[in-house]
């Protein structure tokens, strides 16, 4: 019997226990009291006797004189039951079970009162209740995101990030997902995320660009590297291609070639091949751009870290390079612009350098190209 089958069987018992609670009225209210006692026992195991006892006394205070449990208290007990099970599954190292309980709790958030135990929102007014529900739902979605990331369920992790309210929490979730996918070589998954144009695209692109700026480019080991072996520059370029931004991809690959020259040391055959492939890929990307925009600003800090010494960007900023550009380089900046023809010349130049380096290495001469 597989783990998934055993988990489904175990979760069935827990879910049936919550489903046995009456929907309304006082009939069979002892079931609600039994489940409340079970929640108290589980909380005692997770958080200790003090907090568990305090919540249990609050629950008992809402019980009627004849021992009946109110409908509101039943809804709250069911929600807390799922939350405590969620923590227990997490404590036992079972993210699948914790996530399933979080989903169950999310179905109850909109119906259960949330003011008890939520210090931020006291009272029963409608505004406070809605804020309390939003806060509780946000915490549950954060849990779903974390457990989905641990399980490698990227689609569910992305959905959990989007379930957060627009702002910091959503952006950080998408940023974390993009970083993790790039780190694990899940380039196809990263490029297939259903990102709408706007803030989230910029969040992902910024995360990938930061990885590229801080990374050390590695030399390719095969003629056709797998997605898992792509470095940060190629990952960013692949994402830009997927977003229909070939000019931005060409700029990224040109930056890779220049970084290899700057940080690679001696111009060995392997290093020259890596630079040649970067320029060839940049040429292929820039060939997809209309002729009026088929150029790259070499002064931008993304391509040349010392661009500020030239007095700033000569043409357009990287933010503009990643999108459709109507502007063209000025006559004063043409020496700092790499055109389509310029990329072709570099490809020819590095092809010759690779041939020369291979000849040297074949004869045992270790002298590198300058």
N, C-alpha and C positions, 0 to 999 in steps of 0.2 A: 504494500500500500504506500503510495507516494505521500510526500509531505503536504501537498495541496489538498489531497483527499482527506487526510487526517484533520487538517485545519478546518476545512469546510464542515466536517462532522462535529468538531468541537464548537465552532461558532454557532452551529445550528441550535445547540442546547442553550447557549447564552441568549441568543436572539428570541427563542421561544419563551424564555423566562420573562423577558421584558414585554413580549407581545401578550402575555397572559394577564397583564394589568387591565382592569376595566376602563373603558373609555370615559365613563361618566357615572354619576350616582354613587350610592353607598353600598351597592351590592358587591359582595366579595371583596370588601375593602381590606380584609385581613391579608390578601395577596399583596396589596400595596405596602402594608406594614412589614411583611416578610421581606419584600425586595428592599425596602428602606433599611432594614436590619442588615441585609446582605451588603448594601452600599457602605454602611458603617463599618462592617468587618473588612471589606476590601480597602477602604480608606485608611483603616487602622494599619494594614500591612504596608501601604504605600507611603503615607505621610506621618504616621505616628499617632499615639493615642490622644494627644491634646487637640489637634485640629479636627480629628475624626469625632471626638466627643463633643466639641463645640458645634459642629454641623448637625450632629444627631439631636442635640438639645433644641436647636433651631427648628428642626423638622418636627419634633415632638410638640413644640409649642403651637404648631399650625394644625394639630389634630384636634378634632372637636371633642366636646365633653363626653359624648357617647362612644368615643374611640374611632369615629369615622375619619377618613382621610379625604381632604378636599381634592377636587379635580385638578386644581393648580399644583398641588403637592405631588399628585401622581405624575403629571407631566415633568415636573422638576426632577423627581426621583428617577424616572426613566432616562432623562438626559444625563444625570450624574452617574447612573449605573453604567452607561456606555463610556463615559469619560474615565471612570475608574478602571474599567476593563481595558481601555486603551493604554493606560499607564502600566497596568500589570503585564500586558503583552509586550510593551516596550521594555519593561524591566527584565523579562525573560528572553530578550533578544529575538523577538518575533515581529519584525516590522510589518509583515503581511497582515497579521491579526490586529495590530495597532491601527493600521490604516483602515481596515474594514470597520472597526469600532468607531473611528473618527467619522467615517461616512455615515454610519448609523446615527451618531450624535448630531451631525449637521442636519439631518432630517428632522430632528426634534427642536433645534435651536429656535426656529421661528414660532413654535407653539408654546414652549416652556417659559415661565417667568424667570428672569435672570438677575433680578436685583439682589437676591439673597446671595451673599458671598462675593458680590461685586462691589468693592469698596468705592469704586469710582462713581457709581450711580446708586444713590440712595433714593428710596421712595418708589411709588408705583405709577408715576406720571408716564404718559405715552412717550414723550421725548426721551426720558431716561431709559425706559424699557427698550426702545429701538437702538439706542447707543450701546446698551449692555449686550443686546443680541449681536450687534455688529462686531463688538469687541470679542465676544466669545467665538463667533464664527471665524474671525480672523485668526485666532489662536489655533482653532481646529484645522483650518486650511494650511497654516504654517506647519503643523504636524504632518498633514498629508503630503506636503511638499518634501519635507525632510525624509520621510519613510520611502516615498517614491524615488528619491535620489539614491537612497541606499539600495533599493531593489533594482535600479536601472530602468525603471518605468518612466521613460522620458516624456511620453505623451501625457501621462497623468501628472507628472511634475509640472509640466508647462501649464496644464489646465488649472492646477492648484495655484500657481503663481498668478494667472489671470483672474482667479476668483477673488484675489485681494483687491481692495479699493485702489483706484489709480493713485500713484504717488510712490513714495520711497519703498514700501514693502514689495509692491509689484515689480518695480524696476530692479531691486536687488535680487529678487527671485529669478528673474529672467537673466540677469547678469551672471548669477551663480550657475545657472543651467548652461549658459553659453560657455563659460570657463570650463566646466566639467566635461561637456561634450568635446570641446577642443582638446582637453588634456587626455581624454580616452580615445581620441582619433575617430569619434563618431561624426565625421564631417558630413556625410549624407543626411543624417538625422538633423544636424544643426542647420543645414541649408534648406531642409524641407519644413522647418517650423513655420506654421501659418501666421507669420508676422504681418500685421497691417502696416502700411507706410506711416511713419511718424515716430513717436518717442521710442517705442520698443526696438525698432530697427536701429536707431541711433545708439541705444543702450548696448545692443549686441555688437555692433560695429566698433564702438568705443572699447568694449571689453577685449575684443580680438586684436584691435590695434595696440592696446596697452601690452597684451601678451607678446606681440611681435616686437615692440620697442624694447622690452625688457629681456627678450630671449636671446639665446646664442644660436644663430643659424647653423644647422648641421648639414654635412655633405650627404648627398644621396648615395645609397648603397646598391641600388638596382636601376635599370633603365626605365622601369615602370613602377615607381613606388606605390605601395598600397596607401589608402587613406589614413591608416593608423600611423604610417611613417612620415606623413607630411609635417613639415615644421610650421611654426606659427604664421610665417609669412604666406605660405601656400594655403593654409587654412583660411586666413583673412581674404586672400584673393579668390578662393573658391566661393566664399560667402558673397563677395561682391559680384562675382559672375552670376550667382543664383539670383541676386537682386537686380539683375540687368544693369550693372554698373561696370562695363568693361574698361572704361578709362581709369576708374579708381583701381581696378585690378592691375592694370598696366603700371600705374604708379607704385603700387605695393611691390610688384615683382622687380621693378627697377630699383626700388629701395633695397630689396634683398641682394641684388647683384652688387650694389655699392657697399653694402654692409659686409659682404663676403670679401670684397677687395680690401676694405678698411681693417677688418678684424681677422682675416684668414691667415695672415703671416705670409710665408713664402708661397709664391705662385706655382704650386705643384700642379700636376696634371688633373688630379681629382678636384682641386679648388677651381681651376679654370673651367672644367666641365660643368661644375655647379653654376658658375657665373654665366657660362654660355646658355645653359638651360633656362636660367632666370630671364636673360635677355630674349631668348626665343619665345618664352611664354608671354613676356611683356609685349613683344611684337605681334603675336597672335591676338592678344586682347585689344591692343590699340588699333589693329586692322579692322575691328568691328565698329569703330567710332567714325562718325562723319568726318570728312577731310578737314572741315573748318575747325574742328575741335580735337584733331588727332595730334596732340602734343602734350608734353609733361613738363611741369614747372620744377626744375632741378633745385631751385632755391628754397623750396618749402622745407620746414624743419623735419617733416616726416621722411623726406628723401635725404636731405643734407643737414645733419645735426648742427653744423656750423653756419647755417644760412643767415643767422642774425649778423654775422660779421660782414655780409654783403649789403646790409642795410634793409633787410626784410625781403619778403616774397616779391619776385619780379612780376609775376602774373597773377594767378588766382590762388586762393587758399585751398587746403585739402578738402574742406567742407564743400567747396564749389566743385572740386575735381571729382567728387563722388557722385555728382549729379549732372544733368544736362547743362552745358555751358555755352552761352552765346558769345563770350568774350574771346579775344585772340591776344597772343603775346605782343607786346610793344617792341618797337625797334631797339629801345635801350636794353631790353631783356633777352634778345634773341640768343645771345651767347650762353644763357643759362636755361635755355629751353631745349628739350630733347624731342625732336620731331619723329615722324614715322620713318623717314629716310635715315635719320640719325640712328634709330634703333637697328635698321637693316645694316648700316655700316658697322655698328658694334658687334652684331652677330657674325659678320664676316671676319672682323678683326679677331674675335675670341675663337672662332673656328681655326684660324691660322695659328693662334697661340697654343691651342690644344694640340695641333699636329706637331708643332715644334717641341712642346713639352714631352709628348709621347716619344719623339725621336731621341731626345736627350735621355729619357729614362730607359729607352731600349738599348742605348749604348753605354749605360752605366754612369753617364754624366749627371751629377747631382746639382749642377748650377741652375737655380730657378730663374724664371723670367722676371725682369725688373718691371 
